[in-house]
Amino acid sequence: MKKTHLLPITLLATLSSPIAMAQFSGSGELGYSNNTGNTENSALYAALKMKYEQEKYLLKSLIESSYKSENGDETEERYLLDLQADYFYSPDKSIYSFAGARFEQNKFEDIDLDSTFSLGLGNKFVKNEKTEITGEVAIGYQNTDFITKGIDSDSQTVGIAKLIASHQLNQQVSLLQDLSITTGAERTKFESNTGVKVKVSDKANLKLSYKYRNNDNPAAGAKETDTQTLVTLTYDF
């Protein structure tokens, strides 16, 4: 099966789109480590979030890439593209419907391309000066193509639930928590992203993150659970 390279194509398409030329906001995130000596390893994590908002709708995207190697052997290669369009029904933008599309490649989970398309409803049920909590529920279709030849792709109808929360402890420190579950007849995937963000300037932040992903029916030879601890620098624009 021919492997699809999402990240370069996605970056080019995003930057050349009409939305990129309009006024928008977003953030970039980057983390890198390199060790030499008895153990040689390197790790790179990069993410780009963008959003474009009008009175009645919001367009947002996430591009994420992570890579690791140890003693010359690659141990992680993962790419993610997550797109969502929200349409608001209330003046405070707390109630909305949305359409989403998510694409993932993960070499060490034997995933050439995992595609999920969804339609759902969202509610920002807590919003004040310090805290925001949003819940989303959706139904969708998921198709998974595998890297290993001879393994047929599979597809399933899925239910999706998400919880997105943030809390500002003070002017410098914020807590972040995202939870999501995607479940169907073939497999269930659960993901948790926990973060602490510390402001170092008006636009720059230092971020400590812990990512947890679980797939209860992975490809043969792949583990059910992946975890990732990151220290990154983010820049808002």
N, C-alpha and C positions, 0 to 999 in steps of 0.2 A: 504494500500500500504506500502510495506516495505521501510523504510527510508534508504537511502544510506549515509554512512559516508565517505565523500571524503577526508578530510584533512589528517587523519593518513595514509590512503592508498597511497595518493599522495606523502606525504613526504618520505615514505619508498621507493616507486618506484623511485623517483627522486634521492635520495641519493645513491641507489644501482645501478643506471644506468651507462653505460660506459661513458656518458657525464660527470657525476659527478666526475669520476676518472680522467678526462682529465683537462687541464688547462682552467679555465673559470673565469668570473668576475661576480660581483653581489653586492647586498646590502640587509641588513636586517633592519627592521623597527619595533619599539615597543613603545607602549604607554599604561599606566595604571593609573587609578585613583580609590581611595577608600575614601568614606566619611561616617562618623558615627555621631550619635547625633539625632537631630530631624528628619533628613532624612538620611537613610542609602542607599547608592548606590555604585556600583562598575562598572568599564568599562575596557575592555581589547581590544586592537587592535594590531595585528601582521601581518607583511607582509614580504615576501621573494621574491626578484627579482634575476634572474640568466640569464646569456647569454653566449653563446659559439660561437665564430666568426672565420671564415676562409675567404680566399680571395674571394670566390664566394657565401658564404651563411652565415646566422646568425640564430641561434636557441635561442629563449628567452622564459622565463616563468615567471608567477606571481602567487604566492600563497598568499591569503589574508583571514584573519579571524577577526571577530569582535563580541563582546559579551557585553551585558549590563544587569544590574539588579537594581531594586529599591525597597527598603523595602522588600527584599526577593523574589520579583516577577521578573522573567526574562522578559526583554523588547526588547531584540535584540539578534539574533543568526544568523550569516550569514557567509558563506564560499564561496570562489571564487578560481577557477583555470583557468588561461588564458595561452594558448600555441600558439606560432607562429613560423613558419619557413620562412625566407626570402631568395630569390635567386636574386643576383645582376646582372644587365646587363650593368653597366657602371663602369669604373675604379674608380671613386670617390664614388661609392656605393650609388648614389643618386636616381637611378631608379631601382625598383625591383618588383617582383611578390611575393605573399605569400599565404600560407595555414594556417588557424587558427582554433582553437578549444577552446571553452569557456564553462565552467561548473559552475553553481551557485546553491547554496542552500540558502533559506531564510525562516526561520520558520515563521516569522511574516508577510510575503507576501504569505504564504500558498504554497510556492514553494518547493517541494521535490527535484526536479532536473530540471534545465533549461539548455538545451544543444544547442549550436550554432556552426555550422561548416561552414567555409567560404573560398572562393578563391577570390583574388583581386590583385590590383596593388597599389604601393606606390611611392611617389616622395618626396625626401627631397629637397624642392625648395629654402630654405634659409639655408645656413651654413657658418658661419664665426666664428671669435674668441669668440664672445659673444652670438650669437643668432643661434638657430636651429629651423626650422619649417618644419614639415613633414605632408603630407596629404595622406590618404588612402581611397580607395573605393573598395567595394567587394559585391558579391552576396553570399547568403548562405541559409542554412536550419536550422530552429529553432524548437525544440520540448520542451514542458513544461509539466512536471508531477506535479500534485498537491498533497498536504498532505491529505486534506480532502477526506474521502472515498465517492464515488458516483460521484465525479467530473471527467469527462473524460479528459485525456491529450489532448492537442491541438498542432498542428504543422502548420508552415507557411514558405513560401519562403520569404526571407528578402533581403533588400538592406541595406548596412552598409557604413557609412561614418565616418571618424575620422580625427581629427586635433590634433597634438602633438607639443607643443611649449615649448621652454626654453630660458631664457635670463639671462645672468650674469651681475648684476648691478655693482659689483666690485669683488675683490678677495674673499670676505667672503659671499656675499649675491646673491642668484639666485632666479628667478621667474619661476614657472612651471605652465603649463595649458594644460589639456587634455580635448577634447570634442569628444563625440561619439553619433551617433544616429543609431538605428536599427529599421527598419520599415517594416511592412508587413500588410496583410489583417486583421489579428486578433488584433494586438496591435503595438504600437510604444513606444520604450524605448529611453530616452535621459539621458545622464550622463555627468557631468562636475566635474573635479577634479582640484582645484586651490590650489597652494602651494607656500610657501616662505621657502627657505632652507638657513640656516645660518651655515657656517663652524665653528666648534669649535676646530678641530684638523685636521691632514692630512686625516684621514679616518672617523671621526665622525662629524655628522651634527645635528643641531636642526631644526625641520621642523614643520611649522604651515600649516594645510590643512583644506580646506572646500570642502566637497563632496556633490553633489546634484544629486539625481536620480529621474526620473519621468517615470511612467508607465501609459499610458492613458487608459488601460483596465485591472486593477488589479483583483485579485480574490475577491469574495464577502467578505466584511468586512475589506479588506485591503485598506489603503490609497494610493492615486496616487503618492504622493511625499514623499521622505525620504531625510533628510539632516543630515550631520555629521560634527562636528568641532573637530579637533584633534591637539594635541601637542605631537609630537613623537621624539624619538632619532633614527637616522639612522646610520648604520655603513657600509662602503664600503669595499669590499674585492676583 
